[in-house]
Amino acid sequence: MNEELFRKLRRDIRAGLDVTAAVGNHELSAYIERIILEMQSLRYLTAQEKHELVKKLFDSFRGLDVLQPLVDNPAITEIMINSHDEIFVEEEGQIRRLPLAFESRSRLEDIIQSVVSGVNRVVNDSSPIVDARLRDGSRVNVVLPPVALKGPAMTIRKFPESPMTMGELVRRGALSGEAAEFLQILVAAGYNIFISGGTGSGKTTFLNALSQFIPPQERVITIEDSAELQIVTVPNLVSLETRNANTEGRGEITIRDLIRSSLRMRPNRIVVGEVRGAECLDMLQAMNTGHAGSLSTGHSNSARDMVSRLETMVLSAADLPVAVVRQQIGSAIDIFVHLSRLRDRSRRVLEICEVIGIQDGEVVLNPLYEFRETGESDGRVDGALVACGNPLQHSGKLKMAGVSNYPLAQFESGILKGVLI
């Protein structure tokens, strides 16, 4: 069916029925189906084609229009709308343009307003950038003109219905079973872990997987710009989300506000989805004030680069001596895990480093695991995350957690299986 006929059908349906919130979904679907079945000009369509047309028309009124099939497709991980007639998707690591378009720029704007209002946020000419989420938890970023030059732009980052486990990440080759078991012990023992990586490297997915190792009896507070974490193994969980200012410029609640509030909520651990700026100082202070086992993520090109970025973020929040900032980082964070998307589009853990303190005014990292490439076959990068042979120098939290037989010289896969923490 061509787009012109589809648009005519939409107009006819809208004219024949008040397609508003007052009309139930079942009533709207039944009405669309009756119209399709009665139209003589559509008799040539098969039953399957008519069913798909009904769904497409319903989605154009109540779903996300041309985006709905893309959102429903589990193989698609990212949807990129550059303008109303320019739509790209990422599927199996490959980005391609689709022959799809919204019927008009105003139709895309309607969809954007529907998504944003669904999470009580506002986006308009005076506030043209906003983060939101879909009902299924997918993350949404919207940029409107005049900031977006080609028209309204929207990016949807999709997540699986159920969070990916560390076992699945091991099977996909993101890290080794040995390293996964090592991280499991560290999380359970209360090490503060920071996950770094570039855009699309899998930081949130990895954070979700790590959170499954948090002991279920603990109380966890999650803090995010737009809620997307799926921590399902901790019953005592409070999820907090930031809020934008209203049209009068009031009522904004930032990550800094939420971190400070979370300290009064008796958390065992605080999980900050991502730090981008001044809130980094509050996160480090939370880690330094008895909230062992806290987790967070940030953008960087390496573990060492993440240290520099943390310094910059803290300095944007307070006028502190660099030596004091580095001391804060050195005492707050125990482990850095760095992820990257390789040239074959696979997501891998490239580094696991221990923070061992300050030496000559610099934060010192102790490499524990690193990814070593061995070649390439069938377009896929070959290699593995292997132990560097360096001992874990800070084992106090392991001993406090009852892991007394941890091999400090070198971790051996399987040696801690069955150990209860």
C-alpha positions, -999 to 999 in steps of 0.1 A, spaced: 0 0 0 13 34 -9 17 62 16 -10 84 -1 -36 57 3 -26 51 39 -29 88 47 -64 89 31 -74 60 54 -61 78 84 -81 109 74 -113 89 68 -110 71 102 -103 103 120 -133 119 103 -156 90 112 -146 86 148 -134 110 175 -99 95 179 -92 109 213 -83 95 247 -121 92 253 -122 64 228 -109 31 242 -82 12 225 -105 -18 219 -132 4 204 -107 21 181 -91 -11 169 -126 -26 162 -136 5 143 -104 4 121 -109 -33 114 -145 -28 103 -135 0 80 -108 -22 64 -131 -52 59 -159 -31 44 -137 -12 19 -142 -27 -16 -109 -12 -28 -90 -33 -3 -105 -67 -12 -73 -76 -30 -54 -77 3 -48 -110 21 -60 -116 56 -25 -112 69 -20 -79 50 -53 -66 64 -42 -75 99 -9 -56 94 -28 -26 80 -51 -25 110 -22 -26 134 -3 1 114 -33 24 115 -39 18 152 -3 25 159 -5 58 140 -32 69 164 -22 54 197 13 40 193 44 56 179 32 57 143 59 44 119 83 38 148 61 13 166 71 -18 145 107 -7 151 102 -5 189 85 -39 188 114 -55 169 138 -70 195 166 -72 169 167 -34 167 188 -18 195 187 19 184 163 41 165 176 74 152 152 100 138 172 129 122 141 146 109 105 135 100 116 119 67 150 105 78 151 74 100 180 52 108 182 20 129 210 -1 144 205 -38 141 231 -64 149 257 -37 152 250 -23 117 234 11 111 212 16 81 186 40 68 150 28 64 125 38 37 102 52 63 89 87 71 63 104 92 36 120 71 47 155 82 70 173 106 40 181 128 32 144 131 67 137 145 63 167 169 30 151 181 47 118 188 75 136 207 51 155 229 32 123 236 64 105 247 77 134 268 44 141 285 41 104 294 70 109 319 58 144 331 85 163 311 83 193 289 101 201 256 95 232 236 113 261 219 126 275 251 136 241 265 145 222 233 165 193 248 150 166 271 156 130 282 126 107 286 117 70 283 91 48 268 68 25 287 91 -4 280 120 14 296 137 24 263 157 56 267 147 86 246 166 118 238 148 147 220 163 178 205 140 204 189 147 233 166 163 258 166 190 235 182 183 207 157 187 223 123 169 197 101 138 195 123 129 176 155 154 148 162 148 119 185 170 90 195 156 58 211 180 35 229 162 1 234 169 -24 262 159 -60 264 128 -69 283 148 -87 309 183 -75 319 212 -93 304 230 -115 329 268 -118 334 266 -153 321 251 -141 288 278 -115 285 304 -142 290 287 -164 263 288 -134 239 325 -130 246 323 -96 263 345 -109 291 360 -141 304 343 -164 329 372 -159 352 369 -121 351 331 -124 356 336 -145 387 362 -121 400 338 -92 396 310 -111 413 332 -115 444 341 -78 444 305 -67 441 293 -90 469 323 -79 491 313 -42 487 340 -28 464 331 6 448 331 0 411 331 26 383 323 15 347 337 36 319 334 35 282 323 53 250 288 59 237 271 26 229 298 5 246 273 -12 269 278 6 302 242 4 313 239 -32 303 270 -41 322 259 -21 352 226 -41 352 246 -73 351 269 -63 379 239 -53 401 226 -89 400 255 -98 424 244 -73 451 233 -93 481 194 -94 482 192 -83 519 208 -49 512 189 -16 505 198 0 472 190 35 459 193 41 421 197 76 407 193 84 370 185 112 346 160 89 329 152 56 347 165 26 327 182 3 352 166 -31 357 177 -43 391 155 -73 397 174 -92 424 171 -67 453 137 -64 470 146 -33 490 151 -10 461 142 27 456 145 42 421 149 80 418 148 101 386 157 137 380 131 163 370 134 192 346 124 227 355 88 237 347 79 264 322 85 290 349 121 277 354 112 262 388 110 227 403 142 212 388 156 182 407 191 173 397 213 142 403 231 162 429 198 168 448 190 131 446 224 119 458 221 142 488 186 131 495 195 94 491 220 97 520 191 102 543 173 71 531 195 46 549 211 30 518 236 2 518 246 11 483 240 39 459 239 33 421 243 64 400 234 56 364 258 80 349 278 110 361 284 138 336 293 169 357 292 185 392 273 155 407 305 136 405 317 153 437 286 142 456 290 106 443 326 104 454 316 118 489 289 92 491 314 64 483 337 79 510 311 80 537 304 43 543 283 33 513 305 5 502 297 -13 470 283 17 452 283 16 414 283 42 386 293 48 350 308 76 329 321 83 294 358 79 286 383 63 262 402 43 289 404 37 326 432 63 329 412 88 309 382 83 332 404 94 362 411 126 344 375 132 335 364 126 371 389 153 381 375 177 356 339 170 368 348 175 404 366 207 397 335 220 379 316 216 412 340 231 436 372 251 437 394 225 453 431 218 450 438 191 424 457 171 451 425 170 472 404 159 442 428 131 434 427 120 470 389 118 469 390 97 438 418 74 451 399 67 483 364 65 469 368 42 439 382 7 442 379 -7 407 376 7 372 360 -15 345 365 -1 310 343 -12 280 346 -4 243 329 -13 210 355 -27 187 358 -23 150 336 -54 144 309 -37 165 312 -61 193 312 -48 229 341 -60 251 356 -54 285 391 -40 277 404 -33 312 398 -40 348 420 -19 371 424 -15 408 429 20 423 457 15 448 460 51 460 481 83 453 518 83 444 537 114 435 504 133 433 489 110 408 461 83 411 478 50 406 460 21 388 469 -15 391 460 -34 359 443 -67 369 428 -78 335 433 -65 300 419 -75 266 446 -89 243 438 -92 206 450 -122 187 438 -115 152 407 -114 132 385 -141 115 353 -138 95 352 -101 103 352 -107 140 381 -95 163 396 -125 181 411 -121 216 403 -125 253 403 -107 286 433 -122 304 448 -117 339 478 -94 340 493 -113 369 493 -84 393 480 -90 428 449 -73 441 465 -50 467 435 -39 487 420 -71 501 405 -57 533 369 -58 521 373 -94 509 385 -104 544 356 -85 560 332 -103 537 346 -137 548 366 -144 517 398 -155 534 411 -179 508 412 -154 480 445 -159 460 461 -125 462 489 -133 438 466 -144 409 429 -152 406 423 -188 394 390 -195 377 367 -216 398 386 -215 431 359 -194 448 329 -214 436 307 -223 465 321 -197 488 293 -180 507 295 -143 513 
